Structure formats: structure tokens, C-alpha cells
């Protein structure tokens, strides 16, 4: 009827290829709104295969242990537009975050290398709308915050 049709429309709007099967099973199927069999019938054919090969457009840094190198990339975040667009990369093994200009590819910062706000095992990175960088990690037990220039603003958690 109407409810099932509406539900199918909602499922059709979701980008199911970006959601893990575990998430879908745990959240959607167990919600009780639709039976598992009915949900998976709606899911069939809607997921996108991510196995296709993509071309590399640009690389930032290089593999290794040096100052502008990354060894074990955990997470990236992007912020800004045009010449102000930046990408932050967290390397847990080397205990650092490097920030690159998307336009030039140059490293424009490495917050938390020493002093107040020193990073130890950064795991995740994110920007807020103002461009401040938030860094979390298993060794930090808090979220560290840095301004656009890489200055430590504080931590919480």
C-alpha cells in the first residue's frame, strides 16, 4: 500500500552504496518498519560497486618517515574553496597531522608537533565551518582543536 510505497521511495533516495551492509542490517532491518526479506529486495540493485578503478588526480606528501611524509594514513578531511581549500591527513604511526593546500599541493601546516596540543596517535580529523581543525585519537583521550594557522586552541573530552 501507501506506506510500503513511501518506504521504497525513501530507500531509493538513500545512497546505499555508501552504507555498510552491517549498518543496514543492524539499523534498518532491525527497526521493525519492514521485514528483512522485503528490505533486501528493495536494496538489490541499488548499491554501487566501489571496485572500479579510479585515476589519481593529485597526491599529497609521499610515503616515508620524514617531515612531509606519511606512513600510515588514518583519515583525511577537506575544507574551503579555491585557493583556500585544504586537506588534512592524520598519520597515527608517525603521530602527526599534515595540512596541504589542495590547489598547490604544498604542505601549509603540521599542527600539534610539539608544545601545547602536541599530538600522540592522531586517528581522525575534521574541519568546522570556520576552518578550525579537530583531531582525535586513541592516545589523546580528547579532541584537540587548532586554528587555520595551526595554533593550538584547546582540547575537550
Phi and psi in radians as a Rosetta constraint file:
Dihedral C 1 N 2 CA 2 C 2 CIRCULARHARMONIC -1.127 0.35
Dihedral N 2 CA 2 C 2 N 3 CIRCULARHARMONIC -0.752 0.35
Dihedral C 2 N 3 CA 3 C 3 CIRCULARHARMONIC -1.128 0.35
Dihedral N 3 CA 3 C 3 N 4 CIRCULARHARMONIC -0.785 0.35
Dihedral C 3 N 4 CA 4 C 4 CIRCULARHARMONIC -1.111 0.35
Dihedral N 4 CA 4 C 4 N 5 CIRCULARHARMONIC -0.699 0.35
Dihedral C 4 N 5 CA 5 C 5 CIRCULARHARMONIC -1.090 0.35
Dihedral N 5 CA 5 C 5 N 6 CIRCULARHARMONIC -0.738 0.35
Dihedral C 5 N 6 CA 6 C 6 CIRCULARHARMONIC -1.095 0.35
Dihedral N 6 CA 6 C 6 N 7 CIRCULARHARMONIC -0.751 0.35
Dihedral C 6 N 7 CA 7 C 7 CIRCULARHARMONIC -1.104 0.35
Dihedral N 7 CA 7 C 7 N 8 CIRCULARHARMONIC -0.749 0.35
Dihedral C 7 N 8 CA 8 C 8 CIRCULARHARMONIC -1.070 0.35
Dihedral N 8 CA 8 C 8 N 9 CIRCULARHARMONIC -0.661 0.35
Dihedral C 8 N 9 CA 9 C 9 CIRCULARHARMONIC -1.118 0.35
Dihedral N 9 CA 9 C 9 N 10 CIRCULARHARMONIC -0.724 0.35
Dihedral C 9 N 10 CA 10 C 10 CIRCULARHARMONIC -1.139 0.35
Dihedral N 10 CA 10 C 10 N 11 CIRCULARHARMONIC -0.814 0.35
Dihedral C 10 N 11 CA 11 C 11 CIRCULARHARMONIC -1.039 0.35
Dihedral N 11 CA 11 C 11 N 12 CIRCULARHARMONIC -0.675 0.35
Dihedral C 11 N 12 CA 12 C 12 CIRCULARHARMONIC -1.123 0.35
Dihedral N 12 CA 12 C 12 N 13 CIRCULARHARMONIC -0.457 0.35
Dihedral C 12 N 13 CA 13 C 13 CIRCULARHARMONIC -1.426 0.35
Dihedral N 13 CA 13 C 13 N 14 CIRCULARHARMONIC -0.368 0.35
Dihedral C 13 N 14 CA 14 C 14 CIRCULARHARMONIC -1.266 0.35
Dihedral N 14 CA 14 C 14 N 15 CIRCULARHARMONIC 2.559 0.35
Dihedral C 14 N 15 CA 15 C 15 CIRCULARHARMONIC -1.579 0.35
Dihedral N 15 CA 15 C 15 N 16 CIRCULARHARMONIC 1.400 0.35
Dihedral C 15 N 16 CA 16 C 16 CIRCULARHARMONIC -1.118 0.35
Dihedral N 16 CA 16 C 16 N 17 CIRCULARHARMONIC -0.415 0.35
Dihedral C 16 N 17 CA 17 C 17 CIRCULARHARMONIC -1.144 0.35
Dihedral N 17 CA 17 C 17 N 18 CIRCULARHARMONIC -0.355 0.35
Dihedral C 17 N 18 CA 18 C 18 CIRCULARHARMONIC -1.610 0.35
Dihedral N 18 CA 18 C 18 N 19 CIRCULARHARMONIC -0.099 0.35
Dihedral C 18 N 19 CA 19 C 19 CIRCULARHARMONIC -1.847 0.35
Dihedral N 19 CA 19 C 19 N 20 CIRCULARHARMONIC 2.451 0.35
Dihedral C 19 N 20 CA 20 C 20 CIRCULARHARMONIC -1.279 0.35
Dihedral N 20 CA 20 C 20 N 21 CIRCULARHARMONIC 2.664 0.35
Dihedral C 20 N 21 CA 21 C 21 CIRCULARHARMONIC -1.077 0.35
Dihedral N 21 CA 21 C 21 N 22 CIRCULARHARMONIC -0.598 0.35
Dihedral C 21 N 22 CA 22 C 22 CIRCULARHARMONIC -1.102 0.35
Dihedral N 22 CA 22 C 22 N 23 CIRCULARHARMONIC -0.789 0.35
Dihedral C 22 N 23 CA 23 C 23 CIRCULARHARMONIC -1.059 0.35
Dihedral N 23 CA 23 C 23 N 24 CIRCULARHARMONIC -0.814 0.35
Dihedral C 23 N 24 CA 24 C 24 CIRCULARHARMONIC -1.065 0.35
Dihedral N 24 CA 24 C 24 N 25 CIRCULARHARMONIC -0.758 0.35
Dihedral C 24 N 25 CA 25 C 25 CIRCULARHARMONIC -1.132 0.35
Dihedral N 25 CA 25 C 25 N 26 CIRCULARHARMONIC -0.833 0.35
Dihedral C 25 N 26 CA 26 C 26 CIRCULARHARMONIC -1.177 0.35
Dihedral N 26 CA 26 C 26 N 27 CIRCULARHARMONIC -0.692 0.35
Dihedral C 26 N 27 CA 27 C 27 CIRCULARHARMONIC -1.656 0.35
Dihedral N 27 CA 27 C 27 N 28 CIRCULARHARMONIC -1.001 0.35
Dihedral C 27 N 28 CA 28 C 28 CIRCULARHARMONIC -1.290 0.35
Dihedral N 28 CA 28 C 28 N 29 CIRCULARHARMONIC -0.905 0.35
Dihedral C 28 N 29 CA 29 C 29 CIRCULARHARMONIC -1.103 0.35
Dihedral N 29 CA 29 C 29 N 30 CIRCULARHARMONIC -0.707 0.35
Dihedral C 29 N 30 CA 30 C 30 CIRCULARHARMONIC -1.406 0.35
Dihedral N 30 CA 30 C 30 N 31 CIRCULARHARMONIC -0.069 0.35
Dihedral C 30 N 31 CA 31 C 31 CIRCULARHARMONIC -1.193 0.35
Dihedral N 31 CA 31 C 31 N 32 CIRCULARHARMONIC -0.391 0.35
Dihedral C 31 N 32 CA 32 C 32 CIRCULARHARMONIC 1.482 0.35
Dihedral N 32 CA 32 C 32 N 33 CIRCULARHARMONIC -0.052 0.35
Dihedral C 32 N 33 CA 33 C 33 CIRCULARHARMONIC -1.271 0.35
Dihedral N 33 CA 33 C 33 N 34 CIRCULARHARMONIC -0.452 0.35
Dihedral C 33 N 34 CA 34 C 34 CIRCULARHARMONIC -2.639 0.35
Dihedral N 34 CA 34 C 34 N 35 CIRCULARHARMONIC 2.561 0.35
Dihedral C 34 N 35 CA 35 C 35 CIRCULARHARMONIC -1.197 0.35
Dihedral N 35 CA 35 C 35 N 36 CIRCULARHARMONIC 2.689 0.35
Dihedral C 35 N 36 CA 36 C 36 CIRCULARHARMONIC -0.985 0.35
Dihedral N 36 CA 36 C 36 N 37 CIRCULARHARMONIC -0.764 0.35
Dihedral C 36 N 37 CA 37 C 37 CIRCULARHARMONIC -1.094 0.35
Dihedral N 37 CA 37 C 37 N 38 CIRCULARHARMONIC -0.753 0.35
Dihedral C 37 N 38 CA 38 C 38 CIRCULARHARMONIC -1.154 0.35
Dihedral N 38 CA 38 C 38 N 39 CIRCULARHARMONIC -0.723 0.35
Dihedral C 38 N 39 CA 39 C 39 CIRCULARHARMONIC -1.086 0.35
Dihedral N 39 CA 39 C 39 N 40 CIRCULARHARMONIC -0.845 0.35
Dihedral C 39 N 40 CA 40 C 40 CIRCULARHARMONIC -1.143 0.35
Dihedral N 40 CA 40 C 40 N 41 CIRCULARHARMONIC -0.503 0.35
Dihedral C 40 N 41 CA 41 C 41 CIRCULARHARMONIC -1.130 0.35
Dihedral N 41 CA 41 C 41 N 42 CIRCULARHARMONIC -0.720 0.35
Dihedral C 41 N 42 CA 42 C 42 CIRCULARHARMONIC -1.190 0.35
Dihedral N 42 CA 42 C 42 N 43 CIRCULARHARMONIC -0.587 0.35
Dihedral C 42 N 43 CA 43 C 43 CIRCULARHARMONIC -1.227 0.35
Dihedral N 43 CA 43 C 43 N 44 CIRCULARHARMONIC -0.620 0.35
Dihedral C 43 N 44 CA 44 C 44 CIRCULARHARMONIC -0.895 0.35
Dihedral N 44 CA 44 C 44 N 45 CIRCULARHARMONIC 2.309 0.35
Dihedral C 44 N 45 CA 45 C 45 CIRCULARHARMONIC 1.394 0.35
Dihedral N 45 CA 45 C 45 N 46 CIRCULARHARMONIC -0.135 0.35
Dihedral C 45 N 46 CA 46 C 46 CIRCULARHARMONIC -1.648 0.35
Dihedral N 46 CA 46 C 46 N 47 CIRCULARHARMONIC -0.342 0.35
Dihedral C 46 N 47 CA 47 C 47 CIRCULARHARMONIC -1.357 0.35
Dihedral N 47 CA 47 C 47 N 48 CIRCULARHARMONIC 2.622 0.35
Dihedral C 47 N 48 CA 48 C 48 CIRCULARHARMONIC -1.771 0.35
Dihedral N 48 CA 48 C 48 N 49 CIRCULARHARMONIC 2.329 0.35
Dihedral C 48 N 49 CA 49 C 49 CIRCULARHARMONIC -1.337 0.35
Dihedral N 49 CA 49 C 49 N 50 CIRCULARHARMONIC 2.253 0.35
Dihedral C 49 N 50 CA 50 C 50 CIRCULARHARMONIC -1.769 0.35
Dihedral N 50 CA 50 C 50 N 51 CIRCULARHARMONIC 0.307 0.35
Dihedral C 50 N 51 CA 51 C 51 CIRCULARHARMONIC -1.551 0.35
Dihedral N 51 CA 51 C 51 N 52 CIRCULARHARMONIC -0.025 0.35
Dihedral C 51 N 52 CA 52 C 52 CIRCULARHARMONIC -1.252 0.35
Dihedral N 52 CA 52 C 52 N 53 CIRCULARHARMONIC 2.709 0.35
Dihedral C 52 N 53 CA 53 C 53 CIRCULARHARMONIC -1.508 0.35
Dihedral N 53 CA 53 C 53 N 54 CIRCULARHARMONIC 2.360 0.35
Dihedral C 53 N 54 CA 54 C 54 CIRCULARHARMONIC -1.974 0.35
Dihedral N 54 CA 54 C 54 N 55 CIRCULARHARMONIC 2.646 0.35
Dihedral C 54 N 55 CA 55 C 55 CIRCULARHARMONIC -1.528 0.35
Dihedral N 55 CA 55 C 55 N 56 CIRCULARHARMONIC 2.476 0.35
Dihedral C 55 N 56 CA 56 C 56 CIRCULARHARMONIC -1.380 0.35
Dihedral N 56 CA 56 C 56 N 57 CIRCULARHARMONIC 2.173 0.35
Dihedral C 56 N 57 CA 57 C 57 CIRCULARHARMONIC -1.578 0.35
Dihedral N 57 CA 57 C 57 N 58 CIRCULARHARMONIC -0.691 0.35
Dihedral C 57 N 58 CA 58 C 58 CIRCULARHARMONIC -2.776 0.35
Dihedral N 58 CA 58 C 58 N 59 CIRCULARHARMONIC 2.555 0.35
Dihedral C 58 N 59 CA 59 C 59 CIRCULARHARMONIC -2.054 0.35
Dihedral N 59 CA 59 C 59 N 60 CIRCULARHARMONIC 2.700 0.35
Dihedral C 59 N 60 CA 60 C 60 CIRCULARHARMONIC -2.210 0.35
Dihedral N 60 CA 60 C 60 N 61 CIRCULARHARMONIC 2.277 0.35
Dihedral C 60 N 61 CA 61 C 61 CIRCULARHARMONIC 1.198 0.35
Dihedral N 61 CA 61 C 61 N 62 CIRCULARHARMONIC -2.880 0.35
Dihedral C 61 N 62 CA 62 C 62 CIRCULARHARMONIC -2.658 0.35
Dihedral N 62 CA 62 C 62 N 63 CIRCULARHARMONIC 2.847 0.35
Dihedral C 62 N 63 CA 63 C 63 CIRCULARHARMONIC -1.256 0.35
Dihedral N 63 CA 63 C 63 N 64 CIRCULARHARMONIC 2.478 0.35
Dihedral C 63 N 64 CA 64 C 64 CIRCULARHARMONIC 2.572 0.35
Dihedral N 64 CA 64 C 64 N 65 CIRCULARHARMONIC -2.909 0.35
Dihedral C 64 N 65 CA 65 C 65 CIRCULARHARMONIC -2.014 0.35
Dihedral N 65 CA 65 C 65 N 66 CIRCULARHARMONIC 0.066 0.35
Dihedral C 65 N 66 CA 66 C 66 CIRCULARHARMONIC -1.339 0.35
Dihedral N 66 CA 66 C 66 N 67 CIRCULARHARMONIC -3.127 0.35
Dihedral C 66 N 67 CA 67 C 67 CIRCULARHARMONIC -0.977 0.35
Dihedral N 67 CA 67 C 67 N 68 CIRCULARHARMONIC -0.781 0.35
Dihedral C 67 N 68 CA 68 C 68 CIRCULARHARMONIC -1.837 0.35
Dihedral N 68 CA 68 C 68 N 69 CIRCULARHARMONIC 0.435 0.35
Dihedral C 68 N 69 CA 69 C 69 CIRCULARHARMONIC -1.973 0.35
Dihedral N 69 CA 69 C 69 N 70 CIRCULARHARMONIC 2.745 0.35
Dihedral C 69 N 70 CA 70 C 70 CIRCULARHARMONIC -2.193 0.35
Dihedral N 70 CA 70 C 70 N 71 CIRCULARHARMONIC 2.487 0.35
Dihedral C 70 N 71 CA 71 C 71 CIRCULARHARMONIC -1.928 0.35
Dihedral N 71 CA 71 C 71 N 72 CIRCULARHARMONIC -0.852 0.35
Dihedral C 71 N 72 CA 72 C 72 CIRCULARHARMONIC -2.348 0.35
Dihedral N 72 CA 72 C 72 N 73 CIRCULARHARMONIC 1.514 0.35
Dihedral C 72 N 73 CA 73 C 73 CIRCULARHARMONIC -1.217 0.35
Dihedral N 73 CA 73 C 73 N 74 CIRCULARHARMONIC 2.141 0.35
Dihedral C 73 N 74 CA 74 C 74 CIRCULARHARMONIC -1.699 0.35
Dihedral N 74 CA 74 C 74 N 75 CIRCULARHARMONIC -0.778 0.35
Dihedral C 74 N 75 CA 75 C 75 CIRCULARHARMONIC -2.702 0.35
Dihedral N 75 CA 75 C 75 N 76 CIRCULARHARMONIC 2.725 0.35
Dihedral C 75 N 76 CA 76 C 76 CIRCULARHARMONIC -2.335 0.35
Dihedral N 76 CA 76 C 76 N 77 CIRCULARHARMONIC 2.705 0.35
Dihedral C 76 N 77 CA 77 C 77 CIRCULARHARMONIC -2.495 0.35
Dihedral N 77 CA 77 C 77 N 78 CIRCULARHARMONIC 2.578 0.35
Dihedral C 77 N 78 CA 78 C 78 CIRCULARHARMONIC -2.174 0.35
Dihedral N 78 CA 78 C 78 N 79 CIRCULARHARMONIC 2.475 0.35
Dihedral C 78 N 79 CA 79 C 79 CIRCULARHARMONIC -2.575 0.35
Dihedral N 79 CA 79 C 79 N 80 CIRCULARHARMONIC 2.575 0.35
Dihedral C 79 N 80 CA 80 C 80 CIRCULARHARMONIC 1.660 0.35
Dihedral N 80 CA 80 C 80 N 81 CIRCULARHARMONIC -3.093 0.35
Dihedral C 80 N 81 CA 81 C 81 CIRCULARHARMONIC -2.469 0.35
Dihedral N 81 CA 81 C 81 N 82 CIRCULARHARMONIC 2.710 0.35
Dihedral C 81 N 82 CA 82 C 82 CIRCULARHARMONIC 0.971 0.35
Dihedral N 82 CA 82 C 82 N 83 CIRCULARHARMONIC -2.325 0.35
Dihedral C 82 N 83 CA 83 C 83 CIRCULARHARMONIC -1.241 0.35
Dihedral N 83 CA 83 C 83 N 84 CIRCULARHARMONIC -0.222 0.35
Dihedral C 83 N 84 CA 84 C 84 CIRCULARHARMONIC -1.661 0.35
Dihedral N 84 CA 84 C 84 N 85 CIRCULARHARMONIC 0.038 0.35
Dihedral C 84 N 85 CA 85 C 85 CIRCULARHARMONIC -1.304 0.35
Dihedral N 85 CA 85 C 85 N 86 CIRCULARHARMONIC 2.307 0.35
Dihedral C 85 N 86 CA 86 C 86 CIRCULARHARMONIC -2.271 0.35
Dihedral N 86 CA 86 C 86 N 87 CIRCULARHARMONIC 2.665 0.35
Dihedral C 86 N 87 CA 87 C 87 CIRCULARHARMONIC -2.182 0.35
Dihedral N 87 CA 87 C 87 N 88 CIRCULARHARMONIC 2.272 0.35
Dihedral C 87 N 88 CA 88 C 88 CIRCULARHARMONIC -1.857 0.35
Dihedral N 88 CA 88 C 88 N 89 CIRCULARHARMONIC 2.393 0.35
Dihedral C 88 N 89 CA 89 C 89 CIRCULARHARMONIC -2.195 0.35
Dihedral N 89 CA 89 C 89 N 90 CIRCULARHARMONIC 2.215 0.35
Dihedral C 89 N 90 CA 90 C 90 CIRCULARHARMONIC -1.756 0.35
Dihedral N 90 CA 90 C 90 N 91 CIRCULARHARMONIC 2.277 0.35
Dihedral C 90 N 91 CA 91 C 91 CIRCULARHARMONIC -2.091 0.35
Dihedral N 91 CA 91 C 91 N 92 CIRCULARHARMONIC 1.845 0.35
Dihedral C 91 N 92 CA 92 C 92 CIRCULARHARMONIC -1.155 0.35
Dihedral N 92 CA 92 C 92 N 93 CIRCULARHARMONIC -0.770 0.35
Dihedral C 92 N 93 CA 93 C 93 CIRCULARHARMONIC -1.058 0.35
Dihedral N 93 CA 93 C 93 N 94 CIRCULARHARMONIC -0.751 0.35
Dihedral C 93 N 94 CA 94 C 94 CIRCULARHARMONIC -1.551 0.35
Dihedral N 94 CA 94 C 94 N 95 CIRCULARHARMONIC -0.102 0.35
Dihedral C 94 N 95 CA 95 C 95 CIRCULARHARMONIC 1.138 0.35
Dihedral N 95 CA 95 C 95 N 96 CIRCULARHARMONIC 0.722 0.35
Dihedral C 95 N 96 CA 96 C 96 CIRCULARHARMONIC -2.578 0.35
Dihedral N 96 CA 96 C 96 N 97 CIRCULARHARMONIC 2.838 0.35
Dihedral C 96 N 97 CA 97 C 97 CIRCULARHARMONIC -2.168 0.35
Dihedral N 97 CA 97 C 97 N 98 CIRCULARHARMONIC 2.268 0.35
Dihedral C 97 N 98 CA 98 C 98 CIRCULARHARMONIC -1.946 0.35
Dihedral N 98 CA 98 C 98 N 99 CIRCULARHARMONIC 2.443 0.35
Dihedral C 98 N 99 CA 99 C 99 CIRCULARHARMONIC -2.028 0.35
Dihedral N 99 CA 99 C 99 N 100 CIRCULARHARMONIC 2.207 0.35
Dihedral C 99 N 100 CA 100 C 100 CIRCULARHARMONIC -2.040 0.35
Dihedral N 100 CA 100 C 100 N 101 CIRCULARHARMONIC 2.592 0.35
Dihedral C 100 N 101 CA 101 C 101 CIRCULARHARMONIC -1.320 0.35
Dihedral N 101 CA 101 C 101 N 102 CIRCULARHARMONIC 2.203 0.35
Dihedral C 101 N 102 CA 102 C 102 CIRCULARHARMONIC -1.148 0.35
Dihedral N 102 CA 102 C 102 N 103 CIRCULARHARMONIC -0.675 0.35
Dihedral C 102 N 103 CA 103 C 103 CIRCULARHARMONIC -1.189 0.35
Dihedral N 103 CA 103 C 103 N 104 CIRCULARHARMONIC -0.860 0.35
Dihedral C 103 N 104 CA 104 C 104 CIRCULARHARMONIC -1.635 0.35
Dihedral N 104 CA 104 C 104 N 105 CIRCULARHARMONIC -0.426 0.35
Dihedral C 104 N 105 CA 105 C 105 CIRCULARHARMONIC 1.471 0.35
Dihedral N 105 CA 105 C 105 N 106 CIRCULARHARMONIC -0.049 0.35
Dihedral C 105 N 106 CA 106 C 106 CIRCULARHARMONIC -1.328 0.35
Dihedral N 106 CA 106 C 106 N 107 CIRCULARHARMONIC 2.566 0.35
Dihedral C 106 N 107 CA 107 C 107 CIRCULARHARMONIC -1.301 0.35
Dihedral N 107 CA 107 C 107 N 108 CIRCULARHARMONIC 2.188 0.35
Dihedral C 107 N 108 CA 108 C 108 CIRCULARHARMONIC -1.946 0.35
Dihedral N 108 CA 108 C 108 N 109 CIRCULARHARMONIC 0.027 0.35
Dihedral C 108 N 109 CA 109 C 109 CIRCULARHARMONIC 3.114 0.35
Dihedral N 109 CA 109 C 109 N 110 CIRCULARHARMONIC 2.753 0.35
Dihedral C 109 N 110 CA 110 C 110 CIRCULARHARMONIC -2.569 0.35
Dihedral N 110 CA 110 C 110 N 111 CIRCULARHARMONIC 1.291 0.35
Dihedral C 110 N 111 CA 111 C 111 CIRCULARHARMONIC -1.127 0.35
Dihedral N 111 CA 111 C 111 N 112 CIRCULARHARMONIC 2.583 0.35
Dihedral C 111 N 112 CA 112 C 112 CIRCULARHARMONIC 1.393 0.35
Dihedral N 112 CA 112 C 112 N 113 CIRCULARHARMONIC 0.348 0.35
Dihedral C 112 N 113 CA 113 C 113 CIRCULARHARMONIC -1.282 0.35
Dihedral N 113 CA 113 C 113 N 114 CIRCULARHARMONIC -0.582 0.35
Dihedral C 113 N 114 CA 114 C 114 CIRCULARHARMONIC -2.739 0.35
Dihedral N 114 CA 114 C 114 N 115 CIRCULARHARMONIC 2.966 0.35
Dihedral C 114 N 115 CA 115 C 115 CIRCULARHARMONIC 1.259 0.35
Dihedral N 115 CA 115 C 115 N 116 CIRCULARHARMONIC -2.723 0.35
Dihedral C 115 N 116 CA 116 C 116 CIRCULARHARMONIC -1.034 0.35
Dihedral N 116 CA 116 C 116 N 117 CIRCULARHARMONIC 2.333 0.35
Dihedral C 116 N 117 CA 117 C 117 CIRCULARHARMONIC 1.418 0.35
Dihedral N 117 CA 117 C 117 N 118 CIRCULARHARMONIC 0.295 0.35
Dihedral C 117 N 118 CA 118 C 118 CIRCULARHARMONIC -1.068 0.35
Dihedral N 118 CA 118 C 118 N 119 CIRCULARHARMONIC 2.332 0.35
Dihedral C 118 N 119 CA 119 C 119 CIRCULARHARMONIC -1.519 0.35
Dihedral N 119 CA 119 C 119 N 120 CIRCULARHARMONIC 2.567 0.35
Dihedral C 119 N 120 CA 120 C 120 CIRCULARHARMONIC -2.512 0.35
Dihedral N 120 CA 120 C 120 N 121 CIRCULARHARMONIC 1.771 0.35
Dihedral C 120 N 121 CA 121 C 121 CIRCULARHARMONIC 1.313 0.35
Dihedral N 121 CA 121 C 121 N 122 CIRCULARHARMONIC 0.857 0.35
Dihedral C 121 N 122 CA 122 C 122 CIRCULARHARMONIC -1.097 0.35
Dihedral N 122 CA 122 C 122 N 123 CIRCULARHARMONIC 2.418 0.35
Dihedral C 122 N 123 CA 123 C 123 CIRCULARHARMONIC -2.084 0.35
Dihedral N 123 CA 123 C 123 N 124 CIRCULARHARMONIC -0.712 0.35
Dihedral C 123 N 124 CA 124 C 124 CIRCULARHARMONIC -2.261 0.35
Dihedral N 124 CA 124 C 124 N 125 CIRCULARHARMONIC 2.607 0.35
Dihedral C 124 N 125 CA 125 C 125 CIRCULARHARMONIC -2.352 0.35
Dihedral N 125 CA 125 C 125 N 126 CIRCULARHARMONIC 2.584 0.35
Dihedral C 125 N 126 CA 126 C 126 CIRCULARHARMONIC -2.729 0.35
Dihedral N 126 CA 126 C 126 N 127 CIRCULARHARMONIC 2.633 0.35
Dihedral C 126 N 127 CA 127 C 127 CIRCULARHARMONIC -1.863 0.35
Dihedral N 127 CA 127 C 127 N 128 CIRCULARHARMONIC 2.541 0.35
Dihedral C 127 N 128 CA 128 C 128 CIRCULARHARMONIC -1.600 0.35
Dihedral N 128 CA 128 C 128 N 129 CIRCULARHARMONIC 3.029 0.35
Dihedral C 128 N 129 CA 129 C 129 CIRCULARHARMONIC -1.019 0.35
Dihedral N 129 CA 129 C 129 N 130 CIRCULARHARMONIC -0.468 0.35
Dihedral C 129 N 130 CA 130 C 130 CIRCULARHARMONIC -1.427 0.35
Dihedral N 130 CA 130 C 130 N 131 CIRCULARHARMONIC -0.135 0.35
Dihedral C 130 N 131 CA 131 C 131 CIRCULARHARMONIC 1.680 0.35
Dihedral N 131 CA 131 C 131 N 132 CIRCULARHARMONIC 0.058 0.35
Dihedral C 131 N 132 CA 132 C 132 CIRCULARHARMONIC -1.221 0.35
Dihedral N 132 CA 132 C 132 N 133 CIRCULARHARMONIC 2.526 0.35
Dihedral C 132 N 133 CA 133 C 133 CIRCULARHARMONIC -1.758 0.35
Dihedral N 133 CA 133 C 133 N 134 CIRCULARHARMONIC 2.272 0.35
Dihedral C 133 N 134 CA 134 C 134 CIRCULARHARMONIC -1.913 0.35
Dihedral N 134 CA 134 C 134 N 135 CIRCULARHARMONIC 2.273 0.35
Dihedral C 134 N 135 CA 135 C 135 CIRCULARHARMONIC -2.235 0.35
Dihedral N 135 CA 135 C 135 N 136 CIRCULARHARMONIC 2.261 0.35
Dihedral C 135 N 136 CA 136 C 136 CIRCULARHARMONIC -2.168 0.35
Dihedral N 136 CA 136 C 136 N 137 CIRCULARHARMONIC 2.838 0.35
Dihedral C 136 N 137 CA 137 C 137 CIRCULARHARMONIC -2.959 0.35
Dihedral N 137 CA 137 C 137 N 138 CIRCULARHARMONIC 2.788 0.35
Dihedral C 137 N 138 CA 138 C 138 CIRCULARHARMONIC -1.135 0.35
Dihedral N 138 CA 138 C 138 N 139 CIRCULARHARMONIC -0.511 0.35
Dihedral C 138 N 139 CA 139 C 139 CIRCULARHARMONIC -1.539 0.35
Dihedral N 139 CA 139 C 139 N 140 CIRCULARHARMONIC -0.181 0.35
Dihedral C 139 N 140 CA 140 C 140 CIRCULARHARMONIC -1.495 0.35
Dihedral N 140 CA 140 C 140 N 141 CIRCULARHARMONIC -0.629 0.35
Dihedral C 140 N 141 CA 141 C 141 CIRCULARHARMONIC 0.975 0.35
Dihedral N 141 CA 141 C 141 N 142 CIRCULARHARMONIC 0.357 0.35
Dihedral C 141 N 142 CA 142 C 142 CIRCULARHARMONIC -2.873 0.35
Dihedral N 142 CA 142 C 142 N 143 CIRCULARHARMONIC 3.009 0.35
Dihedral C 142 N 143 CA 143 C 143 CIRCULARHARMONIC -1.810 0.35
Dihedral N 143 CA 143 C 143 N 144 CIRCULARHARMONIC 2.194 0.35
Dihedral C 143 N 144 CA 144 C 144 CIRCULARHARMONIC -1.653 0.35
Dihedral N 144 CA 144 C 144 N 145 CIRCULARHARMONIC 2.499 0.35
Dihedral C 144 N 145 CA 145 C 145 CIRCULARHARMONIC -2.159 0.35
Dihedral N 145 CA 145 C 145 N 146 CIRCULARHARMONIC 2.317 0.35
Dihedral C 145 N 146 CA 146 C 146 CIRCULARHARMONIC -2.229 0.35
Dihedral N 146 CA 146 C 146 N 147 CIRCULARHARMONIC 2.543 0.35
Dihedral C 146 N 147 CA 147 C 147 CIRCULARHARMONIC -1.399 0.35
Dihedral N 147 CA 147 C 147 N 148 CIRCULARHARMONIC -3.135 0.35
Dihedral C 147 N 148 CA 148 C 148 CIRCULARHARMONIC -1.003 0.35
Dihedral N 148 CA 148 C 148 N 149 CIRCULARHARMONIC -0.523 0.35
Dihedral C 148 N 149 CA 149 C 149 CIRCULARHARMONIC -1.524 0.35
Dihedral N 149 CA 149 C 149 N 150 CIRCULARHARMONIC -0.047 0.35
Dihedral C 149 N 150 CA 150 C 150 CIRCULARHARMONIC 1.655 0.35
Dihedral N 150 CA 150 C 150 N 151 CIRCULARHARMONIC 0.023 0.35
Dihedral C 150 N 151 CA 151 C 151 CIRCULARHARMONIC -1.277 0.35
Dihedral N 151 CA 151 C 151 N 152 CIRCULARHARMONIC 2.414 0.35
Dihedral C 151 N 152 CA 152 C 152 CIRCULARHARMONIC -1.218 0.35
Dihedral N 152 CA 152 C 152 N 153 CIRCULARHARMONIC 2.182 0.35
Dihedral C 152 N 153 CA 153 C 153 CIRCULARHARMONIC -1.751 0.35
Dihedral N 153 CA 153 C 153 N 154 CIRCULARHARMONIC -0.387 0.35
Dihedral C 153 N 154 CA 154 C 154 CIRCULARHARMONIC 2.513 0.35
Dihedral N 154 CA 154 C 154 N 155 CIRCULARHARMONIC -3.099 0.35
Dihedral C 154 N 155 CA 155 C 155 CIRCULARHARMONIC -2.482 0.35
Dihedral N 155 CA 155 C 155 N 156 CIRCULARHARMONIC 2.831 0.35
Dihedral C 155 N 156 CA 156 C 156 CIRCULARHARMONIC -2.616 0.35
Dihedral N 156 CA 156 C 156 N 157 CIRCULARHARMONIC 2.807 0.35
